[in-house]
Amino acid sequence: MCIKEDFVEVSEYTMVQEKRDLIVVWLKMHEGYKAASVTWCVSALRKVIGENVRIKTRVVNEIPRDDSGKLRRIISKAN
């Protein structure tokens, strides 16, 4: 699933798997976005990953890049 193409109000995103059952989605939204857009993103992601994984969102002004300066779409910190 590619959030950016599915949801035009999303400028950038990164999904971080913090734990086996927790994903934190960092969203950089276009100015004037509707709060419902965040809910729609979570609903769409829920359809892909199922009900057993918690999803938290963070709407941010900037998403950190890795050491090379690239934006990583998916990061796993789960062991």
C-alpha positions as CSV (number, residue, x, y, z in Angstrom):
1,M,0.0,0.0,0.0
2,C,1.3,3.4,-0.9
3,I,-0.3,6.0,1.3
4,K,0.9,9.0,-0.7
5,E,-0.7,8.0,-4.0
6,D,-3.9,6.9,-2.3
7,F,-4.3,10.0,-0.2
8,V,-3.6,13.3,-1.9
9,E,-3.5,15.2,1.3
10,V,-0.4,13.2,2.5
11,S,2.8,14.9,1.4
12,E,5.2,12.3,2.9
13,Y,5.0,9.3,5.2
14,T,7.1,6.8,7.1
15,M,5.8,3.7,8.8
16,V,7.8,2.6,11.8
17,Q,7.2,-0.8,13.3
18,E,8.1,-0.1,16.9
19,K,7.1,-3.6,18.2
20,R,5.7,-6.7,16.7
21,D,2.2,-5.4,17.3
22,L,2.7,-1.6,17.0
23,I,3.2,0.5,13.9
24,V,3.6,4.3,14.2
25,V,2.8,6.2,11.0
26,W,4.5,9.6,10.6
27,L,2.5,11.8,8.3
28,K,3.5,15.1,6.8
29,M,0.3,16.6,5.5
30,H,-0.4,19.3,2.9
31,E,-1.5,22.6,4.3
32,G,-5.3,22.7,5.0
33,Y,-5.7,18.9,5.3
34,K,-8.8,17.5,6.9
35,A,-8.5,15.6,10.1
36,A,-10.6,12.8,8.6
37,S,-7.8,12.2,6.1
38,V,-5.7,10.8,8.9
39,T,-8.5,8.5,10.0
40,W,-8.9,7.3,6.4
41,C,-5.2,6.5,6.2
42,V,-5.4,4.4,9.3
43,S,-8.5,2.6,8.0
44,A,-6.8,1.8,4.7
45,L,-3.7,0.5,6.5
46,R,-5.8,-1.6,8.9
47,K,-7.3,-3.4,5.8
48,V,-3.8,-4.5,4.8
49,I,-2.2,-5.4,8.2
50,G,-5.3,-6.6,10.0
51,E,-6.7,-6.1,13.5
52,N,-3.9,-7.6,15.6
53,V,-1.5,-4.7,15.1
54,R,-2.0,-1.3,16.8
55,I,-1.6,1.7,14.6
56,K,-0.7,5.1,16.0
57,T,-0.3,8.3,13.9
58,R,1.9,11.4,14.3
59,V,1.2,14.3,12.1
60,V,4.5,16.2,11.8
61,N,6.0,19.1,10.0
62,E,9.0,17.2,8.8
63,I,10.0,13.5,8.7
64,P,13.6,12.7,9.7
65,R,15.8,11.3,6.9
66,D,18.4,8.6,7.4
67,D,22.1,9.3,7.4
68,S,22.3,9.3,3.6
69,G,19.5,11.9,3.4
70,K,16.9,9.5,2.1
71,L,13.3,9.2,3.3
72,R,12.7,5.6,4.4
73,R,9.1,4.6,3.9
74,I,9.2,1.5,6.2
75,I,11.5,1.1,9.3
76,S,11.4,-1.9,11.5
77,K,12.7,-1.6,15.1
78,A,10.9,-4.8,16.2
79,N,13.0,-7.8,17.2
